[in-house]
Amino acid sequence: MDDHTLAATLAEEAGELLLSIRELGGRVGDLRSNRLLLDRLAELRPADAVLSEESPDDSARTERSRVWIVDPLDGTREFGEPGRPDWAVHVALAVDGEPVAGAVALPSAGVVLHTGRPPVLAPPPPPGTVRVALSRSRPSFEVIQLVARLSATEVPMGSAGAKAMAVVRGEADIYAHSGGQYEWDSCAPVAVALAAGLHVSRLDGSPLRYNRPDPYLPDLLICRPELAEIALKALSE
């Protein structure tokens, strides 16, 4: 199968596994999902490197062109709270630092969004209506100021993948984050958002690059393309 299909297949498989063991808690979910993804990638893409939140980082990956970047369970806290749907599985492929294929599974919703079949961008909201997806527990100062400057409606939720896919699915218009993230938090959501035609950048408008020696990638903006200029301007102020 091609890289797009593989990303979607692995995200779906990991999501199904997580649903079946949810009662065991987030830590078990993290480890078992990670093992599934690593085993499947070793089987199907043995020549590629892997960067995972749940595995020791091997610096040799930076010498490779193709690197799979995965978050086996994005939103461990939400996963551990019965009934919460805002957690995800991220599977992405970066080639020479660019996210070229990816999938985000939202297992509780039975949805996998991926680059092999790019989501169709939802119609724009009514004029004057802006919805910002943000952390339900610790929104950053910059994001709170963005909401205020745009007179936006807050859409609080858990994982980065869930927030990014809320914009892809038309449930929010902007997702901005400045509280600290790593490459596995954003690579798959960014790949899917780009495929859907959304604006994606860092908060200063610069591009996101992956497979760097330090995987810390602290800030992110995903939004509808027609809102990119006003969002970036508000953030710069």
Contacts in CASP RR format, 6 or more apart in sequence:
PFRMAT RR
TARGET T0000
AUTHOR 0000-0000-0000
METHOD contacts of the structure
MODEL  1
MDDHTLAATLAEEAGELLLSIRELGGRVGDLRSNRLLLDRLAELRPADAV
LSEESPDDSARTERSRVWIVDPLDGTREFGEPGRPDWAVHVALAVDGEPV
AGAVALPSAGVVLHTGRPPVLAPPPPPGTVRVALSRSRPSFEVIQLVARL
SATEVPMGSAGAKAMAVVRGEADIYAHSGGQYEWDSCAPVAVALAAGLHV
SRLDGSPLRYNRPDPYLPDLLICRPELAEIALKALSE
1 9 0 8 1.000
1 44 0 8 1.000
2 101 0 8 1.000
2 116 0 8 1.000
3 93 0 8 1.000
3 100 0 8 1.000
3 101 0 8 1.000
3 102 0 8 1.000
4 101 0 8 1.000
4 102 0 8 1.000
4 103 0 8 1.000
4 114 0 8 1.000
4 115 0 8 1.000
4 116 0 8 1.000
4 117 0 8 1.000
5 116 0 8 1.000
6 44 0 8 1.000
6 45 0 8 1.000
6 101 0 8 1.000
7 91 0 8 1.000
7 92 0 8 1.000
7 93 0 8 1.000
7 101 0 8 1.000
7 102 0 8 1.000
7 103 0 8 1.000
7 114 0 8 1.000
7 115 0 8 1.000
7 188 0 8 1.000
8 91 0 8 1.000
8 102 0 8 1.000
8 103 0 8 1.000
8 112 0 8 1.000
8 114 0 8 1.000
8 116 0 8 1.000
8 117 0 8 1.000
10 36 0 8 1.000
10 37 0 8 1.000
10 40 0 8 1.000
10 41 0 8 1.000
10 91 0 8 1.000
10 103 0 8 1.000
11 89 0 8 1.000
11 90 0 8 1.000
11 91 0 8 1.000
11 102 0 8 1.000
11 103 0 8 1.000
11 104 0 8 1.000
11 105 0 8 1.000
11 112 0 8 1.000
11 114 0 8 1.000
11 188 0 8 1.000
12 103 0 8 1.000
12 105 0 8 1.000
12 112 0 8 1.000
13 36 0 8 1.000
13 40 0 8 1.000
14 33 0 8 1.000
14 36 0 8 1.000
14 37 0 8 1.000
14 72 0 8 1.000
14 89 0 8 1.000
14 91 0 8 1.000
14 105 0 8 1.000
15 33 0 8 1.000
15 89 0 8 1.000
15 105 0 8 1.000
15 107 0 8 1.000
16 107 0 8 1.000
17 29 0 8 1.000
17 32 0 8 1.000
17 33 0 8 1.000
17 36 0 8 1.000
18 29 0 8 1.000
18 32 0 8 1.000
18 33 0 8 1.000
18 73 0 8 1.000
18 79 0 8 1.000
18 89 0 8 1.000
18 107 0 8 1.000
19 107 0 8 1.000
19 108 0 8 1.000
21 28 0 8 1.000
21 29 0 8 1.000
21 32 0 8 1.000
22 29 0 8 1.000
22 79 0 8 1.000
22 80 0 8 1.000
22 82 0 8 1.000
25 79 0 8 1.000
25 80 0 8 1.000
26 73 0 8 1.000
26 76 0 8 1.000
26 79 0 8 1.000
26 80 0 8 1.000
27 76 0 8 1.000
29 72 0 8 1.000
29 73 0 8 1.000
29 76 0 8 1.000
29 79 0 8 1.000
30 53 0 8 1.000
30 54 0 8 1.000
30 72 0 8 1.000
30 73 0 8 1.000
30 76 0 8 1.000
31 54 0 8 1.000
31 72 0 8 1.000
33 54 0 8 1.000
33 72 0 8 1.000
33 73 0 8 1.000
33 89 0 8 1.000
34 52 0 8 1.000
34 53 0 8 1.000
34 54 0 8 1.000
34 55 0 8 1.000
34 70 0 8 1.000
34 72 0 8 1.000
36 72 0 8 1.000
37 52 0 8 1.000
37 70 0 8 1.000
37 72 0 8 1.000
37 91 0 8 1.000
38 50 0 8 1.000
38 52 0 8 1.000
38 55 0 8 1.000
41 48 0 8 1.000
41 50 0 8 1.000
41 68 0 8 1.000
41 70 0 8 1.000
45 66 0 8 1.000
45 68 0 8 1.000
47 66 0 8 1.000
48 64 0 8 1.000
48 66 0 8 1.000
48 67 0 8 1.000
48 68 0 8 1.000
48 93 0 8 1.000
49 58 0 8 1.000
49 60 0 8 1.000
49 61 0 8 1.000
49 64 0 8 1.000
49 66 0 8 1.000
49 67 0 8 1.000
49 68 0 8 1.000
49 211 0 8 1.000
50 61 0 8 1.000
50 67 0 8 1.000
50 68 0 8 1.000
50 69 0 8 1.000
50 70 0 8 1.000
51 57 0 8 1.000
51 61 0 8 1.000
51 67 0 8 1.000
51 68 0 8 1.000
51 69 0 8 1.000
51 70 0 8 1.000
51 183 0 8 1.000
51 184 0 8 1.000
51 211 0 8 1.000
51 215 0 8 1.000
52 69 0 8 1.000
52 70 0 8 1.000
52 71 0 8 1.000
52 72 0 8 1.000
52 184 0 8 1.000
53 70 0 8 1.000
53 71 0 8 1.000
53 72 0 8 1.000
53 182 0 8 1.000
53 184 0 8 1.000
53 185 0 8 1.000
54 72 0 8 1.000
57 215 0 8 1.000
59 213 0 8 1.000
61 67 0 8 1.000
61 211 0 8 1.000
62 211 0 8 1.000
62 212 0 8 1.000
62 213 0 8 1.000
64 211 0 8 1.000
65 95 0 8 1.000
65 96 0 8 1.000
66 93 0 8 1.000
66 94 0 8 1.000
66 95 0 8 1.000
67 93 0 8 1.000
67 94 0 8 1.000
67 97 0 8 1.000
67 210 0 8 1.000
67 211 0 8 1.000
68 91 0 8 1.000
68 92 0 8 1.000
68 93 0 8 1.000
68 94 0 8 1.000
69 90 0 8 1.000
69 92 0 8 1.000
69 93 0 8 1.000
69 94 0 8 1.000
69 99 0 8 1.000
69 183 0 8 1.000
69 184 0 8 1.000
69 187 0 8 1.000
69 188 0 8 1.000
69 210 0 8 1.000
69 211 0 8 1.000
70 90 0 8 1.000
70 91 0 8 1.000
70 92 0 8 1.000
70 184 0 8 1.000
70 188 0 8 1.000
71 88 0 8 1.000
71 89 0 8 1.000
71 90 0 8 1.000
71 184 0 8 1.000
71 185 0 8 1.000
71 188 0 8 1.000
72 89 0 8 1.000
73 79 0 8 1.000
73 87 0 8 1.000
73 89 0 8 1.000
74 87 0 8 1.000
74 88 0 8 1.000
74 89 0 8 1.000
74 90 0 8 1.000
74 159 0 8 1.000
74 160 0 8 1.000
74 161 0 8 1.000
74 162 0 8 1.000
74 184 0 8 1.000
74 185 0 8 1.000
75 86 0 8 1.000
75 87 0 8 1.000
75 88 0 8 1.000
75 158 0 8 1.000
75 159 0 8 1.000
75 160 0 8 1.000
75 162 0 8 1.000
76 87 0 8 1.000
77 137 0 8 1.000
77 158 0 8 1.000
78 84 0 8 1.000
78 85 0 8 1.000
78 86 0 8 1.000
78 87 0 8 1.000
78 158 0 8 1.000
78 159 0 8 1.000
78 162 0 8 1.000
79 87 0 8 1.000
83 108 0 8 1.000
84 108 0 8 1.000
84 158 0 8 1.000
85 106 0 8 1.000
85 108 0 8 1.000
85 109 0 8 1.000
85 162 0 8 1.000
86 136 0 8 1.000
86 157 0 8 1.000
86 158 0 8 1.000
86 159 0 8 1.000
86 162 0 8 1.000
86 163 0 8 1.000
87 106 0 8 1.000
87 107 0 8 1.000
87 108 0 8 1.000
87 158 0 8 1.000
87 159 0 8 1.000
87 162 0 8 1.000
88 104 0 8 1.000
88 105 0 8 1.000
88 106 0 8 1.000
88 107 0 8 1.000
88 159 0 8 1.000
88 160 0 8 1.000
88 161 0 8 1.000
88 162 0 8 1.000
88 165 0 8 1.000
89 103 0 8 1.000
89 104 0 8 1.000
89 105 0 8 1.000
89 107 0 8 1.000
90 102 0 8 1.000
90 103 0 8 1.000
90 104 0 8 1.000
90 161 0 8 1.000
90 184 0 8 1.000
90 185 0 8 1.000
90 187 0 8 1.000
90 188 0 8 1.000
90 189 0 8 1.000
91 102 0 8 1.000
91 103 0 8 1.000
91 105 0 8 1.000
91 188 0 8 1.000
92 99 0 8 1.000
92 101 0 8 1.000
92 102 0 8 1.000
92 103 0 8 1.000
92 187 0 8 1.000
92 188 0 8 1.000
92 190 0 8 1.000
92 191 0 8 1.000
93 99 0 8 1.000
93 100 0 8 1.000
93 101 0 8 1.000
93 102 0 8 1.000
93 191 0 8 1.000
94 100 0 8 1.000
94 187 0 8 1.000
94 210 0 8 1.000
94 211 0 8 1.000
97 209 0 8 1.000
97 210 0 8 1.000
97 211 0 8 1.000
97 212 0 8 1.000
98 209 0 8 1.000
98 210 0 8 1.000
99 187 0 8 1.000
99 188 0 8 1.000
99 190 0 8 1.000
99 191 0 8 1.000
99 194 0 8 1.000
99 208 0 8 1.000
99 210 0 8 1.000
100 115 0 8 1.000
100 191 0 8 1.000
101 114 0 8 1.000
101 115 0 8 1.000
101 116 0 8 1.000
101 191 0 8 1.000
102 114 0 8 1.000
102 115 0 8 1.000
102 187 0 8 1.000
102 188 0 8 1.000
102 191 0 8 1.000
102 192 0 8 1.000
103 112 0 8 1.000
103 113 0 8 1.000
103 114 0 8 1.000
103 115 0 8 1.000
103 188 0 8 1.000
103 192 0 8 1.000
104 112 0 8 1.000
104 113 0 8 1.000
104 114 0 8 1.000
104 161 0 8 1.000
104 164 0 8 1.000
104 165 0 8 1.000
104 188 0 8 1.000
104 189 0 8 1.000
104 192 0 8 1.000
105 111 0 8 1.000
105 112 0 8 1.000
106 112 0 8 1.000
106 113 0 8 1.000
106 161 0 8 1.000
106 162 0 8 1.000
106 165 0 8 1.000
111 165 0 8 1.000
113 119 0 8 1.000
113 165 0 8 1.000
113 168 0 8 1.000
113 169 0 8 1.000
113 192 0 8 1.000
113 196 0 8 1.000
114 192 0 8 1.000
114 195 0 8 1.000
115 191 0 8 1.000
115 192 0 8 1.000
115 194 0 8 1.000
115 195 0 8 1.000
116 195 0 8 1.000
118 192 0 8 1.000
118 195 0 8 1.000
118 196 0 8 1.000
118 197 0 8 1.000
119 168 0 8 1.000
119 169 0 8 1.000
119 192 0 8 1.000
119 195 0 8 1.000
119 196 0 8 1.000
120 196 0 8 1.000
121 168 0 8 1.000
121 170 0 8 1.000
121 196 0 8 1.000
121 197 0 8 1.000
121 198 0 8 1.000
121 224 0 8 1.000
122 169 0 8 1.000
122 170 0 8 1.000
124 224 0 8 1.000
124 226 0 8 1.000
125 131 0 8 1.000
125 173 0 8 1.000
128 151 0 8 1.000
129 153 0 8 1.000
129 173 0 8 1.000
130 150 0 8 1.000
130 151 0 8 1.000
130 152 0 8 1.000
130 153 0 8 1.000
130 173 0 8 1.000
130 174 0 8 1.000
130 227 0 8 1.000
131 152 0 8 1.000
131 153 0 8 1.000
131 154 0 8 1.000
131 155 0 8 1.000
131 171 0 8 1.000
131 172 0 8 1.000
131 173 0 8 1.000
131 174 0 8 1.000
132 143 0 8 1.000
132 146 0 8 1.000
132 147 0 8 1.000
132 150 0 8 1.000
132 152 0 8 1.000
132 153 0 8 1.000
132 154 0 8 1.000
132 155 0 8 1.000
132 172 0 8 1.000
132 173 0 8 1.000
132 174 0 8 1.000
132 175 0 8 1.000
132 176 0 8 1.000
133 155 0 8 1.000
133 156 0 8 1.000
133 157 0 8 1.000
133 163 0 8 1.000
133 164 0 8 1.000
133 166 0 8 1.000
133 167 0 8 1.000
133 171 0 8 1.000
133 172 0 8 1.000
133 174 0 8 1.000
133 175 0 8 1.000
134 143 0 8 1.000
134 144 0 8 1.000
134 147 0 8 1.000
134 154 0 8 1.000
134 155 0 8 1.000
134 156 0 8 1.000
134 163 0 8 1.000
134 175 0 8 1.000
134 176 0 8 1.000
134 177 0 8 1.000
135 143 0 8 1.000
135 156 0 8 1.000
135 158 0 8 1.000
135 163 0 8 1.000
135 177 0 8 1.000
136 156 0 8 1.000
136 157 0 8 1.000
136 158 0 8 1.000
137 158 0 8 1.000
138 179 0 8 1.000
139 154 0 8 1.000
139 156 0 8 1.000
140 177 0 8 1.000
140 178 0 8 1.000
140 179 0 8 1.000
141 178 0 8 1.000
142 176 0 8 1.000
142 178 0 8 1.000
142 203 0 8 1.000
142 219 0 8 1.000
142 235 0 8 1.000
143 176 0 8 1.000
143 177 0 8 1.000
143 178 0 8 1.000
145 234 0 8 1.000
146 152 0 8 1.000
146 174 0 8 1.000
146 176 0 8 1.000
146 231 0 8 1.000
146 234 0 8 1.000
146 235 0 8 1.000
147 154 0 8 1.000
149 234 0 8 1.000
149 237 0 8 1.000
150 174 0 8 1.000
150 230 0 8 1.000
150 231 0 8 1.000
150 234 0 8 1.000
152 173 0 8 1.000
152 174 0 8 1.000
155 163 0 8 1.000
155 166 0 8 1.000
155 171 0 8 1.000
155 172 0 8 1.000
157 163 0 8 1.000
157 166 0 8 1.000
160 177 0 8 1.000
160 181 0 8 1.000
160 185 0 8 1.000
160 186 0 8 1.000
160 189 0 8 1.000
160 220 0 8 1.000
161 185 0 8 1.000
161 188 0 8 1.000
161 189 0 8 1.000
163 172 0 8 1.000
163 175 0 8 1.000
163 177 0 8 1.000
164 175 0 8 1.000
164 186 0 8 1.000
164 189 0 8 1.000
164 190 0 8 1.000
164 192 0 8 1.000
164 193 0 8 1.000
164 222 0 8 1.000
165 189 0 8 1.000
165 192 0 8 1.000
166 172 0 8 1.000
166 175 0 8 1.000
167 173 0 8 1.000
167 174 0 8 1.000
167 175 0 8 1.000
167 193 0 8 1.000
167 198 0 8 1.000
167 222 0 8 1.000
167 223 0 8 1.000
167 224 0 8 1.000
168 192 0 8 1.000
168 193 0 8 1.000
168 196 0 8 1.000
168 198 0 8 1.000
173 223 0 8 1.000
173 224 0 8 1.000
173 227 0 8 1.000
174 221 0 8 1.000
174 222 0 8 1.000
174 223 0 8 1.000
174 224 0 8 1.000
174 227 0 8 1.000
174 231 0 8 1.000
175 220 0 8 1.000
175 221 0 8 1.000
175 222 0 8 1.000
175 223 0 8 1.000
176 203 0 8 1.000
176 219 0 8 1.000
176 220 0 8 1.000
176 221 0 8 1.000
176 222 0 8 1.000
176 223 0 8 1.000
176 231 0 8 1.000
176 235 0 8 1.000
177 219 0 8 1.000
177 220 0 8 1.000
177 221 0 8 1.000
178 203 0 8 1.000
178 218 0 8 1.000
178 219 0 8 1.000
179 218 0 8 1.000
179 219 0 8 1.000
180 216 0 8 1.000
180 218 0 8 1.000
180 219 0 8 1.000
181 216 0 8 1.000
181 217 0 8 1.000
181 218 0 8 1.000
181 219 0 8 1.000
181 220 0 8 1.000
182 215 0 8 1.000
182 216 0 8 1.000
182 217 0 8 1.000
183 210 0 8 1.000
183 211 0 8 1.000
183 212 0 8 1.000
183 215 0 8 1.000
183 217 0 8 1.000
184 215 0 8 1.000
185 217 0 8 1.000
186 208 0 8 1.000
186 217 0 8 1.000
186 220 0 8 1.000
187 210 0 8 1.000
189 222 0 8 1.000
190 200 0 8 1.000
190 208 0 8 1.000
190 220 0 8 1.000
190 222 0 8 1.000
193 200 0 8 1.000
193 222 0 8 1.000
194 200 0 8 1.000
197 225 0 8 1.000
198 222 0 8 1.000
198 223 0 8 1.000
198 224 0 8 1.000
198 225 0 8 1.000
199 221 0 8 1.000
199 222 0 8 1.000
199 223 0 8 1.000
199 224 0 8 1.000
199 225 0 8 1.000
199 227 0 8 1.000
199 228 0 8 1.000
200 208 0 8 1.000
200 220 0 8 1.000
200 221 0 8 1.000
200 222 0 8 1.000
201 207 0 8 1.000
201 208 0 8 1.000
201 221 0 8 1.000
201 228 0 8 1.000
201 232 0 8 1.000
202 208 0 8 1.000
202 219 0 8 1.000
202 220 0 8 1.000
202 221 0 8 1.000
203 219 0 8 1.000
203 220 0 8 1.000
203 221 0 8 1.000
203 232 0 8 1.000
203 235 0 8 1.000
204 232 0 8 1.000
204 235 0 8 1.000
204 236 0 8 1.000
205 221 0 8 1.000
205 232 0 8 1.000
208 217 0 8 1.000
208 220 0 8 1.000
210 217 0 8 1.000
221 228 0 8 1.000
221 231 0 8 1.000
221 232 0 8 1.000
221 235 0 8 1.000
223 231 0 8 1.000
END
